[in-house]
Amino acid sequence: MSTPTMFDLTGRVALITGSSRGLGLAMAEGLASAGAKVVLNGRDPATLGTAAEGLRKNGRAVDIAPFDVADSEAGAAAIQGIVARHGRLDILIGNAGITFRAPLADWPAAEWDRVVGAHLRSCFFLSQAAAPALKASGHGRIIFTGSLTAIMGRATIHAYVAAKAGLAGMARSLAAELGEFGVTCNTIAPGYFETELNAALLKDPVFVQRVVTRTALHRWGKPAEIAGAALFLASDAGAYVTGHQLVVDGGFSSTM
């Protein structure tokens, strides 16, 4: 089946951080299926290589860029390398992230800094490094993976919630600054998906059923179901959408 023109990403280059698995890999597959050359990122070259090979077997155009998003200098160097290899960068998806769970009284400062750094600080400096190429693209796109928890809140993951809420705000400020150059900046806020990051939650049958009962679609999301939102925002179909937070949660936040 051919891709409708407004969703066609042929010739465009996309960097997706944290894309060796989970939601990041699903978004990479979605963009690649629409014709984009996707650059997978993670800290482990071997894991990235395996993910890239899986996409290539499906005929996708793939490159890899191993680096730690918490290292802003490494991220900037990686972006320079991508532009040097491919001649452009059109799409940046800041998806990499970590979490830490503890009661308020047990939160160490180092964990706060680590979680906020991995989500919020990394996306800011990657956006800063990518901005010149995105401006040159003429249809640059910045997309952050936020979270439903940034809207509704959840106990014990305070730094994660704060960072994800910060991403939504930062998307609006970047949208205001970069819009005149044709660059859009948006956030996708996923609900509960069956990913490695949620492995601990998925082992708790009581919590799993609680999510199922609360969600309008009565199930957890599959990683592939995030791809459509990313493709919409990355393509010409979403050209007039910026500064927006798109919730993809199966109706969790819409029901009582």
N, C-alpha and C positions, 0 to 999 in steps of 0.2 A: 504494500500500500504506500503510495507516495505521500510525502508530508505536504500539507497545505502551505502555500507560499508564505503566509504570515508567521508560520512556525518554523520555517526553514532556516537552519543555521549553517548551511554549507559555506565553507570558507572562513568561518569564525573560529577563534581559539579561546578555550575556556580553561581556567585554573580552578580546580575544586579542592579545597583543603580537607584533610581528614576523609579521603575518598578511597581508602583501601578496602573498605567494608561499609556495611550499614547504610544510612541515609545518603552519605556522600557518594558511595559507589552507585547507588540507585539513581542519584541525580546525574552522575557522569554518564551512565547508560542512557538515560533519557535524552540528554543533550547530544550525545554521540549518535543516537538513533535518528536525530534530526539533522545530522550532517556536520556537527561541530568536531573539531579536533580537541579532545579533552586531555588535560594534563592532570594526572592523578598525583596527590600529595599525601605523604605520611612520613613517619620517622624511620621506618624500616624498609630499606630498599628491596629486600627479598619479598616481603608481603606485598609491596607495591607491584613488583614484577609479576607475581602470581595474579593479582587483580587485573593488571594490564593485559596479560596473556589471555585471560578469560574474555575480556572485551574484544580483543583482536580476533579471537576465534569466531566471533559474531560479526566480523567485518568492520569493526569500529576503528577509527583513527585515534591512536592513543600515544601519549608520551608520559613520562614520569618525572617528578621533581621531589626527591626526598629531602626534607628539611623539617626542623622543629618550628612550628608557627610561633612559639614563645620567643624565638631568637629573631628579632626584627632585622638584624643585618643579614642573616641567612635568607630570610624571606625576600628582602630587597634584591639580593644577589640572584636568587632563583627567578624572580620576575624578569630581571635583566637578561638572564639566560634564555628564558622562554621567548622573549621578544627577539633576541639575537637568532635563535634557532628557527622561529616560525614567522618572523617579520611583523608580528602583531600580538596584541592581547585584547580581546573584546569583552570577555566575561570573567569576573572574579566571584566565586562563591566561597564565602568564609563559613566553613562548616565544622572544622576541627574543634573538638572540645573534650572536657573531662568533667568529672563531678567528685564531690566529697560529701559524705553524709555524717552529721553529728548534731547532738543537741546544742543549743546556743552556748551553754556554759563550757562546752568542750571544744569549741572551734579555735585552733591555733592560727596565729597571724600568717604563718607560712602557707597554710592551706588556702586561706582567703586569697593571698596574693597569687598563688599558683592557679587557682580556678579562674579568678578575674583576668589574670594575664593571658591564660590560654584562650579565653573567649573574647573579651572586650579589647584588651590592649593589642592582641595580635591582629584583630580585624581592622583596627584603626591604622596600624602601621603598614599592613598589607595594602589597604586602600590608598594610603599615601604613596606607596611605591608604585602601585599600578595606575594611579591617576593619569600620568602623562600618556601612557599607551591607550587607556580607555578614552581619553579626550580625542586622541588622534584617530581612533576607530570610527567616530561619527555616530556610533550606536552602542557606546559602552554600557555595561551592566555590572552593578555591584549587588550581590544578594547575600544576606546573612541568614544563617539558620538560628532563629530565636527559639522560643519555647512557649507552650501554653502556660507553663508555670510563671512566666513573667507577667501574665495577665491575671491569673487566679491565685497564685501563691501556693507554696507547699512547705511544710515544716522540715527542718534539718538540712536543707540544701540552700542555705541563705546566699552564699557567694554565687552559686549557679543562677539562682533567680535574679539576683542583683545584676549580674553580668548580662543575662538575656534581656532584661528590661533596658539595660544600657544600650544594647545593640539596636533595639527599636528606636530609641531616641537618637542614637548616632546616625542611623539610616536617614532620619528626617533631616538632620543637620547637613549631612553629605549631599542629600538630594537638593537642598536649598543652594548649596555652593556649586555643585557640578551640573545642575540642570541646564544652564545656558550653553554647555558644551555637548548636549545631547546624551549625557550620562544619567541613567536612572539608578536609584538605590532603594532597595526594598528589603523587607524581612519576611521570611516564612516562619510561622510559629506552629511547629508540629505538636500534636497531642501525644497520646501514648502509642508508640510503635514498637514492634518486636525487633529490637536491636540489641547489640552487645552492651551498649551503655545502660540498658534497662535490664540486664541479665539478673541482677539481684531482685528486682521487682517481679520479674517473670517466674522466679522460683517460689513466690509467695502466692499460693492459690487463693487466699482470701482477698489479697489486693488485686489480683488478676480479675477475679469475679466482680470486685467493686468497680473497676474500670468498665468492664463489660456492661454492667447494670446501668451505670451512669451515662454511657456513650449512646447516642441516638441510634447508631448503626449496630450496637450490641456486639462489638468486637474490637480488638486492637488493630491498629493499622499495619499493613505490610510495607516494608521499605520501598518497594516499587511504586507505591501509591503517592509518594512525595514527588515523583519525577514530573508529573504534569504541571504542578505548581511552578517548579523550577523552570521548565521549558517555557511556560507562559511568560514569566517575568524576564527570561533571558532573550526572548525572541521579539520580533516586530509586533507580535500580538499584544505585548504589554508595553509598547512604546510610550503610551501616555499615562502609565502608572508609575508613580514615584513617591517616596516617602511613606509607603504603605506597609502595613503588617498584615499578611495573608495567613489566616488561621486554617490549618489543615488538621482537624481533630475528630472527624467522624461525628460531629455534633455534641461533643463533650461539654463545650462551653455554652451551648445553646439550649440546654435542657435542665430541668430541675428534678 
